C-alpha cells in the first residue's frame, strides 16, 4: 500500500505539473485589440470626448472578444479544475503513504 500510494502521488503530481504548464503557456487571444486612433484624434483636436459612446464601444468589443475566446476559457477552467482535483488526490495519497 505504501509504494502504491507514493507512486500514485508522484503520478498525480506529474499530471498536475503538465496541466499547470499548459494552463500558463502563452496563447493567442482573439479580438482584444482596440483601435484608439479615432478617440485620440478627438482629444488632439481639443474636443471634449463623450465617454458614453466610448464606454459602449469598448464594452461591445470586449464582449465580442470574450465570446470569441469562450472555448479557450472553458478549456482552461476545466484544466485548472483538474489540477485542483489532482492536488487533492496527491494529498490523500501522501497521507495514506505516511500512515
C-alpha positions as CSV (number, residue, x, y, z in Angstrom):
1,X,0.0,0.0,0.0
2,X,2.9,2.4,0.8
3,X,4.6,2.1,-2.6
4,X,1.3,2.2,-4.5
5,X,0.3,5.4,-2.6
6,X,3.7,7.0,-3.3
7,X,3.6,6.0,-7.0
8,X,0.1,7.4,-7.3
9,X,1.0,10.6,-5.6
10,X,4.0,11.1,-7.9
11,X,1.9,10.3,-10.9
12,X,-0.8,12.8,-9.8
13,X,1.9,15.4,-9.3
14,X,3.3,14.8,-12.8
15,X,-0.1,15.1,-14.4
16,X,-0.9,18.3,-12.4
17,X,2.5,19.8,-13.4
18,X,1.9,19.1,-17.0
19,X,-1.6,20.6,-16.8
20,X,-0.2,23.7,-15.0
21,X,2.3,24.3,-17.8
22,X,-0.5,24.0,-20.3
23,X,-2.6,26.5,-18.4
24,X,0.1,29.1,-18.0
25,X,1.6,28.6,-21.6
26,X,1.2,31.8,-23.6
27,X,-1.5,31.6,-26.2
28,X,-3.1,33.9,-28.8
29,X,-6.3,35.5,-27.8
30,X,-8.9,36.7,-30.3
31,X,-10.2,40.2,-30.5
32,X,-8.6,42.1,-27.6
33,X,-7.1,44.8,-29.8
34,X,-8.9,48.1,-30.0
35,X,-8.0,51.0,-32.3
36,X,-7.6,54.1,-30.2
37,X,-6.8,56.4,-33.1
38,X,-10.3,57.9,-33.5
39,X,-10.6,58.7,-29.8
40,X,-7.1,60.2,-29.6
41,X,-7.8,62.3,-32.7
42,X,-10.8,63.8,-30.9
43,X,-8.7,64.6,-27.9
44,X,-5.9,66.1,-30.1
45,X,-8.4,68.4,-31.7
46,X,-9.2,69.8,-28.3
47,X,-12.8,68.5,-28.3
48,X,-14.4,67.1,-25.3
49,X,-14.9,63.4,-25.7
50,X,-18.3,62.0,-24.8
51,X,-17.4,59.0,-22.6
52,X,-20.8,57.1,-23.0
53,X,-20.3,56.0,-26.7
54,X,-16.7,55.2,-25.9
55,X,-17.7,53.1,-23.0
56,X,-20.4,51.3,-25.0
57,X,-17.9,50.7,-27.9
58,X,-15.3,49.1,-25.5
59,X,-17.9,47.1,-23.7
60,X,-19.2,45.6,-27.0
61,X,-15.6,45.0,-28.2
62,X,-14.7,43.2,-25.0
63,X,-17.9,41.1,-25.0
64,X,-17.2,40.1,-28.6
65,X,-13.6,39.1,-27.6
66,X,-15.0,37.1,-24.6
67,X,-17.4,35.3,-26.8
68,X,-14.6,34.5,-29.4
69,X,-12.4,33.1,-26.6
70,X,-15.1,31.2,-24.7
71,X,-13.8,27.8,-25.8
72,X,-10.3,28.6,-24.5
73,X,-11.8,29.9,-21.2
74,X,-13.8,26.7,-20.8
75,X,-10.8,24.5,-21.5
76,X,-8.5,26.5,-19.2
77,X,-11.2,26.3,-16.4
78,X,-11.5,22.6,-16.9
79,X,-7.7,22.1,-16.8
80,X,-7.4,24.2,-13.6
81,X,-10.3,22.2,-12.0
82,X,-8.4,19.0,-12.9
83,X,-5.2,20.4,-11.3
84,X,-7.1,21.1,-8.1
85,X,-8.6,17.6,-8.1
86,X,-5.1,16.1,-8.7
87,X,-3.6,18.0,-5.9
88,X,-6.4,16.8,-3.6
89,X,-5.6,13.2,-4.7
90,X,-1.9,13.8,-4.1
91,X,-2.7,14.9,-0.5
92,X,-4.8,11.8,0.1
93,X,-2.1,9.5,-1.4
94,X,0.7,11.1,0.7
95,X,-1.5,10.8,3.8
96,X,-2.0,7.1,3.1
97,X,1.7,6.7,2.5
98,X,2.7,8.0,5.9
99,X,0.0,6.2,7.9
